[in-house]
Amino acid sequence: MQEIRRKKRKKILTIVSDGDVSDKNVCIVLINELREAGIIVQGIGFGSASQDIKVVCHDPTDADAAVVINDVRQAMLVRHRLLMNHLSNI
């Protein structure tokens, strides 16, 4: 955690969902705590039933933090974009 705070190391957590999030408020609090600790959190939702991922993982500073996509190829592309964006400055 010290290396993360000193920007010497990055940790990225990707949450994948295909449906409803049962307790959005609890998820939002947990994700915000992770982000405050310096952990990059990304949410990828598969299909139209996974729109809750956009709510719980929303980050106004990162367009790739919360996305809903339709196929695995799109998931790989958005994951790659996030990695390149966050890891390029280590």
TORKE-234551 format. One record per atom (N, C-alpha, C): x, y, z; atom name. Coordinates in steps of 0.001 Angstrom, whole numbers, plus 500000, padded with zeros to 6 digits. Example, Ala and Ser with C-alpha at 12.3 -4.5 7.8 and 13.67 -1.06 7.14 Angstrom:
<recs>
{X 513190 | Y 494310 | Z 507800 | a N}
{X 512300 | Y 495500 | Z 507800 | a CA}
{X 513200 | Y 496700 | Z 507800 | a C}
{X 512850 | Y 497750 | Z 507080 | a N}
{X 513670 | Y 498940 | Z 507140 | a CA}
{X 512900 | Y 500030 | Z 507870 | a C}
</recs>
This chain:
<recs>
{X 500819 | Y 498809 | Z 500000 | a N}
{X 500000 | Y 500000 | Z 500000 | a CA}
{X 500869 | Y 501263 | Z 500000 | a C}
{X 502004 | Y 501185 | Z 500677 | a N}
{X 502896 | Y 502353 | Z 500684 | a CA}
{X 503410 | Y 502650 | Z 499282 | a C}
{X 503751 | Y 501613 | Z 498530 | a N}
{X 504224 | Y 501812 | Z 497163 | a CA}
{X 503128 | Y 502376 | Z 496266 | a C}
{X 501896 | Y 501985 | Z 496527 | a N}
{X 500771 | Y 502528 | Z 495758 | a CA}
{X 500633 | Y 504017 | Z 496050 | a C}
{X 500696 | Y 504385 | Z 497322 | a N}
{X 500567 | Y 505799 | Z 497681 | a CA}
{X 501721 | Y 506633 | Z 497132 | a C}
{X 502903 | Y 506035 | Z 497031 | a N}
{X 504070 | Y 506747 | Z 496483 | a CA}
{X 504103 | Y 506687 | Z 494960 | a C}
{X 503070 | Y 506051 | Z 494368 | a N}
{X 502944 | Y 505919 | Z 492900 | a CA}
{X 504074 | Y 505094 | Z 492283 | a C}
{X 504570 | Y 504129 | Z 493049 | a N}
{X 505595 | Y 503207 | Z 492552 | a CA}
{X 504971 | Y 501896 | Z 492059 | a C}
{X 503732 | Y 501664 | Z 492421 | a N}
{X 503029 | Y 500432 | Z 492063 | a CA}
{X 501556 | Y 500769 | Z 491882 | a C}
{X 500887 | Y 500020 | Z 491011 | a N}
{X 499452 | Y 500203 | Z 490795 | a CA}
{X 498747 | Y 498871 | Z 490975 | a C}
{X 497581 | Y 498946 | Z 491535 | a N}
{X 496698 | Y 497784 | Z 491664 | a CA}
{X 495401 | Y 498125 | Z 490943 | a C}
{X 494944 | Y 497192 | Z 490137 | a N}
{X 493721 | Y 497402 | Z 489376 | a CA}
{X 492781 | Y 496232 | Z 489646 | a C}
{X 491553 | Y 496565 | Z 490020 | a N}
{X 490514 | Y 495571 | Z 490254 | a CA}
{X 489453 | Y 495750 | Z 489186 | a C}
{X 489154 | Y 494675 | Z 488461 | a N}
{X 488091 | Y 494723 | Z 487460 | a CA}
{X 486915 | Y 493896 | Z 487969 | a C}
{X 485768 | Y 494537 | Z 488019 | a N}
{X 484530 | Y 493876 | Z 488432 | a CA}
{X 483732 | Y 493596 | Z 487168 | a C}
{X 483324 | Y 492350 | Z 486992 | a N}
{X 482552 | Y 491952 | Z 485817 | a CA}
{X 481159 | Y 491529 | Z 486287 | a C}
{X 480141 | Y 492054 | Z 485620 | a N}
{X 478767 | Y 491760 | Z 486027 | a CA}
{X 477910 | Y 491472 | Z 484804 | a C}
{X 476919 | Y 490611 | Z 484996 | a N}
{X 475966 | Y 490354 | Z 483910 | a CA}
{X 474535 | Y 490620 | Z 484363 | a C}
{X 474376 | Y 491299 | Z 485475 | a N}
{X 473019 | Y 491549 | Z 485956 | a CA}
{X 472948 | Y 492578 | Z 487066 | a C}
{X 471838 | Y 492570 | Z 487790 | a N}
{X 471559 | Y 493554 | Z 488833 | a CA}
{X 472555 | Y 493475 | Z 489985 | a C}
{X 472847 | Y 494646 | Z 490554 | a N}
{X 473625 | Y 494737 | Z 491785 | a CA}
{X 472606 | Y 494875 | Z 492903 | a C}
{X 472626 | Y 493962 | Z 493854 | a N}
{X 471559 | Y 493922 | Z 494857 | a CA}
{X 471587 | Y 495110 | Z 495817 | a C}
{X 472755 | Y 495591 | Z 496215 | a N}
{X 472839 | Y 496732 | Z 497136 | a CA}
{X 473836 | Y 497750 | Z 496589 | a C}
{X 473339 | Y 498622 | Z 495746 | a N}
{X 474200 | Y 499593 | Z 495075 | a CA}
{X 474950 | Y 500485 | Z 496051 | a C}
{X 474266 | Y 500935 | Z 497107 | a N}
{X 474908 | Y 501855 | Z 498049 | a CA}
{X 476110 | Y 501224 | Z 498742 | a C}
{X 475997 | Y 499989 | Z 499157 | a N}
{X 477128 | Y 499298 | Z 499789 | a CA}
{X 478275 | Y 499152 | Z 498796 | a C}
{X 477964 | Y 498802 | Z 497561 | a N}
{X 478996 | Y 498661 | Z 496529 | a CA}
{X 479701 | Y 499984 | Z 496264 | a C}
{X 478936 | Y 501056 | Z 496186 | a N}
{X 479527 | Y 502376 | Z 495938 | a CA}
{X 480489 | Y 502750 | Z 497052 | a C}
{X 480098 | Y 502514 | Z 498286 | a N}
{X 480970 | Y 502822 | Z 499435 | a CA}
{X 482252 | Y 502000 | Z 499360 | a C}
{X 482121 | Y 500705 | Z 499108 | a N}
{X 483311 | Y 499840 | Z 499033 | a CA}
{X 484242 | Y 500258 | Z 497895 | a C}
{X 483671 | Y 500548 | Z 496748 | a N}
{X 484495 | Y 500954 | Z 495600 | a CA}
{X 485182 | Y 502290 | Z 495880 | a C}
{X 484473 | Y 503221 | Z 496505 | a N}
{X 485100 | Y 504497 | Z 496853 | a CA}
{X 486235 | Y 504307 | Z 497851 | a C}
{X 486070 | Y 503396 | Z 498816 | a N}
{X 487142 | Y 503114 | Z 499778 | a CA}
{X 488370 | Y 502543 | Z 499073 | a C}
{X 488144 | Y 501636 | Z 498129 | a N}
{X 489259 | Y 501076 | Z 497365 | a CA}
{X 489977 | Y 502165 | Z 496578 | a C}
{X 489224 | Y 503019 | Z 495941 | a N}
{X 489823 | Y 504107 | Z 495164 | a CA}
{X 490586 | Y 505078 | Z 496051 | a C}
{X 490042 | Y 505381 | Z 497218 | a N}
{X 490743 | Y 506268 | Z 498152 | a CA}
{X 492053 | Y 505652 | Z 498619 | a C}
{X 492115 | Y 504328 | Z 498663 | a N}
{X 493344 | Y 503628 | Z 499037 | a CA}
{X 494334 | Y 503562 | Z 497878 | a C}
{X 493928 | Y 504069 | Z 496711 | a N}
{X 494823 | Y 504094 | Z 495562 | a CA}
{X 494631 | Y 502954 | Z 494577 | a C}
{X 493619 | Y 502139 | Z 494789 | a N}
{X 493345 | Y 501014 | Z 493895 | a CA}
{X 492421 | Y 501491 | Z 492772 | a C}
{X 492788 | Y 501190 | Z 491557 | a N}
{X 491991 | Y 501559 | Z 490384 | a CA}
{X 490906 | Y 500498 | Z 490225 | a C}
{X 489657 | Y 500919 | Z 490180 | a N}
{X 488534 | Y 499989 | Z 490061 | a CA}
{X 487843 | Y 500235 | Z 488728 | a C}
{X 487654 | Y 499143 | Z 488001 | a N}
{X 486962 | Y 499191 | Z 486717 | a CA}
{X 485794 | Y 498213 | Z 486758 | a C}
{X 484647 | Y 498649 | Z 486263 | a N}
{X 483484 | Y 497772 | Z 486171 | a CA}
{X 483131 | Y 497538 | Z 484716 | a C}
{X 482999 | Y 496276 | Z 484348 | a N}
{X 482596 | Y 495921 | Z 482992 | a CA}
{X 481307 | Y 495115 | Z 483098 | a C}
{X 480248 | Y 495639 | Z 482495 | a N}
{X 478979 | Y 494945 | Z 482482 | a CA}
{X 478740 | Y 494328 | Z 481115 | a C}
{X 478238 | Y 493103 | Z 481111 | a N}
{X 477920 | Y 492415 | Z 479863 | a CA}
{X 476415 | Y 492436 | Z 479640 | a C}
{X 475975 | Y 493082 | Z 478563 | a N}
{X 474569 | Y 493083 | Z 478198 | a CA}
{X 473759 | Y 494167 | Z 478876 | a C}
{X 472578 | Y 494395 | Z 478358 | a N}
{X 471733 | Y 495498 | Z 478825 | a CA}
{X 471242 | Y 495323 | Z 480260 | a C}
{X 471229 | Y 494111 | Z 480792 | a N}
{X 470778 | Y 493885 | Z 482172 | a CA}
{X 471819 | Y 494313 | Z 483202 | a C}
{X 472994 | Y 494717 | Z 482750 | a N}
{X 474077 | Y 495035 | Z 483682 | a CA}
{X 474323 | Y 496531 | Z 483823 | a C}
{X 473318 | Y 497335 | Z 483602 | a N}
{X 473467 | Y 498792 | Z 483680 | a CA}
{X 473867 | Y 499279 | Z 485072 | a C}
{X 473597 | Y 498497 | Z 486121 | a N}
{X 473971 | Y 498896 | Z 487479 | a CA}
{X 475480 | Y 499100 | Z 487619 | a C}
{X 476265 | Y 498435 | Z 486804 | a N}
{X 477719 | Y 498575 | Z 486891 | a CA}
{X 478125 | Y 500023 | Z 486606 | a C}
{X 477363 | Y 500699 | Z 485751 | a N}
{X 477657 | Y 502103 | Z 485461 | a CA}
{X 477410 | Y 502994 | Z 486678 | a C}
{X 476496 | Y 502589 | Z 487530 | a N}
{X 476194 | Y 503360 | Z 488735 | a CA}
{X 477251 | Y 503109 | Z 489807 | a C}
{X 477541 | Y 501854 | Z 490091 | a N}
{X 478429 | Y 501550 | Z 491215 | a CA}
{X 479897 | Y 501816 | Z 490921 | a C}
{X 480302 | Y 501759 | Z 489680 | a N}
{X 481714 | Y 501961 | Z 489334 | a CA}
{X 481981 | Y 503306 | Z 488665 | a C}
{X 481005 | Y 504160 | Z 488618 | a N}
{X 481162 | Y 505449 | Z 487949 | a CA}
{X 482334 | Y 506239 | Z 488530 | a C}
{X 483150 | Y 506776 | Z 487637 | a N}
{X 484247 | Y 507665 | Z 488009 | a CA}
{X 484275 | Y 508781 | Z 486967 | a C}
{X 483917 | Y 510003 | Z 487365 | a N}
{X 483835 | Y 511091 | Z 486378 | a CA}
{X 485171 | Y 511428 | Z 485730 | a C}
{X 486265 | Y 510976 | Z 486310 | a N}
{X 487587 | Y 511277 | Z 485741 | a CA}
{X 488100 | Y 510184 | Z 484817 | a C}
{X 487361 | Y 509081 | Z 484680 | a N}
{X 487845 | Y 507950 | Z 483886 | a CA}
{X 486695 | Y 507311 | Z 483109 | a C}
{X 486644 | Y 507570 | Z 481828 | a N}
{X 485554 | Y 507057 | Z 480982 | a CA}
{X 485518 | Y 505533 | Z 480913 | a C}
{X 486652 | Y 504869 | Z 481139 | a N}
{X 486709 | Y 503409 | Z 481067 | a CA}
{X 486471 | Y 502732 | Z 482416 | a C}
{X 486127 | Y 503499 | Z 483444 | a N}
{X 485932 | Y 502928 | Z 484776 | a CA}
{X 484634 | Y 502138 | Z 484890 | a C}
{X 483649 | Y 502466 | Z 484065 | a N}
{X 482358 | Y 501787 | Z 484147 | a CA}
{X 481742 | Y 501728 | Z 482763 | a C}
{X 481727 | Y 500544 | Z 482188 | a N}
{X 481198 | Y 500386 | Z 480835 | a CA}
{X 480283 | Y 499169 | Z 480758 | a C}
{X 479352 | Y 499247 | Z 479831 | a N}
{X 478495 | Y 498104 | Z 479516 | a CA}
{X 478751 | Y 497779 | Z 478054 | a C}
{X 479083 | Y 496530 | Z 477801 | a N}
{X 479454 | Y 496110 | Z 476455 | a CA}
{X 478647 | Y 494874 | Z 476061 | a C}
{X 478862 | Y 494411 | Z 474845 | a N}
{X 478077 | Y 493287 | Z 474336 | a CA}
{X 478874 | Y 492016 | Z 474088 | a C}
{X 480210 | Y 492127 | Z 473984 | a N}
{X 480967 | Y 490908 | Z 473709 | a CA}
{X 482359 | Y 490964 | Z 474347 | a C}
{X 482998 | Y 489842 | Z 474356 | a N}
{X 484303 | Y 489702 | Z 475005 | a CA}
{X 485354 | Y 490575 | Z 474325 | a C}
{X 485290 | Y 490713 | Z 473030 | a N}
{X 486263 | Y 491550 | Z 472325 | a CA}
{X 486215 | Y 492981 | Z 472842 | a C}
{X 485010 | Y 493520 | Z 473011 | a N}
{X 484863 | Y 494868 | Z 473546 | a CA}
{X 485426 | Y 494947 | Z 474970 | a C}
{X 485199 | Y 493907 | Z 475761 | a N}
{X 485727 | Y 493881 | Z 477135 | a CA}
{X 487248 | Y 493936 | Z 477124 | a C}
{X 487866 | Y 493187 | Z 476233 | a N}
{X 489326 | Y 493189 | Z 476146 | a CA}
{X 489838 | Y 494563 | Z 475732 | a C}
{X 489166 | Y 495207 | Z 474805 | a N}
{X 489596 | Y 496521 | Z 474344 | a CA}
{X 489496 | Y 497577 | Z 475442 | a C}
{X 488385 | Y 497577 | Z 476159 | a N}
{X 488218 | Y 498574 | Z 477213 | a CA}
{X 489183 | Y 498305 | Z 478370 | a C}
{X 489427 | Y 497051 | Z 478663 | a N}
{X 490402 | Y 496695 | Z 479709 | a CA}
{X 491800 | Y 497147 | Z 479286 | a C}
{X 492165 | Y 496895 | Z 478050 | a N}
{X 493466 | Y 497292 | Z 477532 | a CA}
{X 493630 | Y 498815 | Z 477574 | a C}
{X 492606 | Y 499538 | Z 477191 | a N}
{X 492655 | Y 501000 | Z 477210 | a CA}
{X 492892 | Y 501522 | Z 478626 | a C}
{X 492179 | Y 500949 | Z 479603 | a N}
{X 492362 | Y 501358 | Z 480997 | a CA}
{X 493775 | Y 501055 | Z 481472 | a C}
{X 494273 | Y 499872 | Z 481152 | a N}
{X 495638 | Y 499508 | Z 481555 | a CA}
{X 496663 | Y 500455 | Z 480959 | a C}
{X 496536 | Y 500743 | Z 479679 | a N}
{X 497497 | Y 501635 | Z 479032 | a CA}
{X 497441 | Y 503035 | Z 479637 | a C}
{X 496263 | Y 503496 | Z 479938 | a N}
{X 496097 | Y 504816 | Z 480509 | a CA}
{X 496740 | Y 504916 | Z 481903 | a C}
{X 496526 | Y 503917 | Z 482736 | a N}
{X 496994 | Y 503980 | Z 484120 | a CA}
{X 498416 | Y 503476 | Z 484311 | a C}
{X 498862 | Y 502579 | Z 483460 | a N}
{X 500205 | Y 502001 | Z 483659 | a CA}
{X 501293 | Y 502716 | Z 482881 | a C}
{X 500912 | Y 503597 | Z 481994 | a N}
{X 501923 | Y 504264 | Z 481165 | a CA}
{X 502786 | Y 505242 | Z 481954 | a C}
{X 502341 | Y 505653 | Z 483129 | a N}
{X 503117 | Y 506624 | Z 483898 | a CA}
{X 503860 | Y 506039 | Z 485092 | a C}
{X 504080 | Y 504734 | Z 485088 | a N}
{X 504870 | Y 504122 | Z 486175 | a CA}
{X 506329 | Y 504234 | Z 485836 | a C}
</recs>
